[in-house]
Amino acid sequence: MHIETQFSVFLVNKPGVLAVVAGALAKAKVNVSALTLMDSVEHGVLRLVTDNAPGARKVLGKSHDEWAESDVMVMELDNSPGAFARVATILANAHINISYAYCTGGATGGKTTAVFKVADIKKAKRLLAPQAKKKKKKKAAATVRKTPGRRGRK
């Protein structure tokens, strides 16, 4: 789990506008790791997380005049029933509001990436860090193989 910069890009709701933004990021070799697009009659809001926030910032500064940045919490979840609900419950029990959230599609190994915009990101990170550590320990324990010991000659 980590904190990333999310870009909210305000788009006119017309054909090709999204393609222009996506193309400009691609041309600058900025990879989009997660995105969601909300629409209304007049405009859309593209929210995206990239692998290169300074590069995305530069591209948006040159190619688009209406965008904003915010910090979001990004974490890997199992792509299984209840994984998202467990995180939402932990945050709810601590009275941390989730303003919005979105997930990527399932990736290799049955994982997905979840993006959370929360009211208190530092508190949320402290609460969820033990969950992430438990997962890493479980994963490490599952991947450790015992090698048979050698017997020395006497």
WOLIN-V195822 format. One record per backbone hydrogen bond with DSSP energy under -0.5 kcal/mol. NH is the residue of the N-H (numbers start at 0). CO is the residue of the C=O. E is the energy in kcal/mol with one decimal. If there is no record, write none. Layout:
<<NH & CO & E> <NH & CO & E>>
//
This chain:
<<1 & 73 & -2.6> <3 & 71 & -2.5> <5 & 3 & -0.5> <5 & 69 & -3.4> <6 & 47 & -2.8> <7 & 67 & -2.9> <8 & 6 & -0.6> <8 & 45 & -3.2> <9 & 7 & -0.5> <9 & 65 & -2.4> <10 & 8 & -0.6> <10 & 43 & -3.1> <12 & 41 & -1.4> <13 & 11 & -2.1> <16 & 13 & -1.4> <19 & 15 & -1.8> <20 & 16 & -1.7> <21 & 17 & -2.8> <22 & 18 & -2.6> <23 & 19 & -2.2> <24 & 20 & -2.1> <25 & 21 & -2.3> <26 & 22 & -2.7> <27 & 23 & -1.4> <28 & 25 & -1.8> <29 & 24 & -2.7> <30 & 28 & -0.7> <32 & 30 & -0.6> <32 & 48 & -2.3> <33 & 48 & -1.6> <35 & 46 & -2.3> <37 & 44 & -2.3> <39 & 42 & -1.7> <43 & 10 & -2.9> <44 & 37 & -2.6> <45 & 8 & -3.0> <45 & 43 & -0.5> <46 & 35 & -2.9> <46 & 44 & -0.6> <47 & 6 & -2.4> <47 & 45 & -0.5> <48 & 33 & -2.5> <49 & 4 & -0.6> <50 & 30 & -2.1> <55 & 51 & -2.6> <56 & 52 & -2.8> <57 & 53 & -2.0> <58 & 54 & -2.3> <59 & 55 & -3.0> <60 & 56 & -2.2> <61 & 57 & -1.5> <62 & 58 & -2.6> <63 & 59 & -2.2> <66 & 64 & -0.6> <67 & 7 & -2.1> <69 & 5 & -1.8> <71 & 3 & -2.5> <72 & 115 & -2.6> <73 & 1 & -3.4> <73 & 71 & -0.5> <74 & 113 & -2.4> <76 & 111 & -3.0> <78 & 109 & -3.3> <79 & 77 & -1.8> <82 & 79 & -1.8> <85 & 81 & -2.2> <86 & 82 & -1.3> <87 & 83 & -2.4> <88 & 84 & -2.4> <89 & 85 & -2.1> <90 & 86 & -2.3> <91 & 87 & -2.4> <92 & 88 & -2.9> <93 & 89 & -1.0> <94 & 91 & -1.9> <95 & 90 & -2.8> <96 & 94 & -0.6> <98 & 96 & -0.7> <98 & 116 & -2.4> <99 & 116 & -1.1> <101 & 114 & -1.9> <103 & 112 & -2.4> <106 & 110 & -3.8> <109 & 106 & -1.4> <110 & 106 & -0.7> <111 & 76 & -2.4> <113 & 74 & -3.1> <114 & 101 & -3.0> <115 & 72 & -2.7> <116 & 99 & -2.7> <117 & 115 & -0.7> <118 & 96 & -2.0> <123 & 119 & -2.2> <124 & 120 & -2.3> <125 & 121 & -2.2> <126 & 122 & -2.5> <127 & 123 & -2.4> <128 & 124 & -1.8> <129 & 125 & -0.6> <131 & 127 & -1.8> <132 & 128 & -2.4> <133 & 129 & -2.3> <134 & 130 & -1.9> <135 & 131 & -2.1> <136 & 132 & -2.5> <137 & 133 & -2.5> <138 & 134 & -2.7> <139 & 135 & -2.9> <140 & 136 & -2.6> <141 & 137 & -2.1> <142 & 138 & -1.3> <143 & 139 & -1.0> <151 & 149 & -0.6>>
//
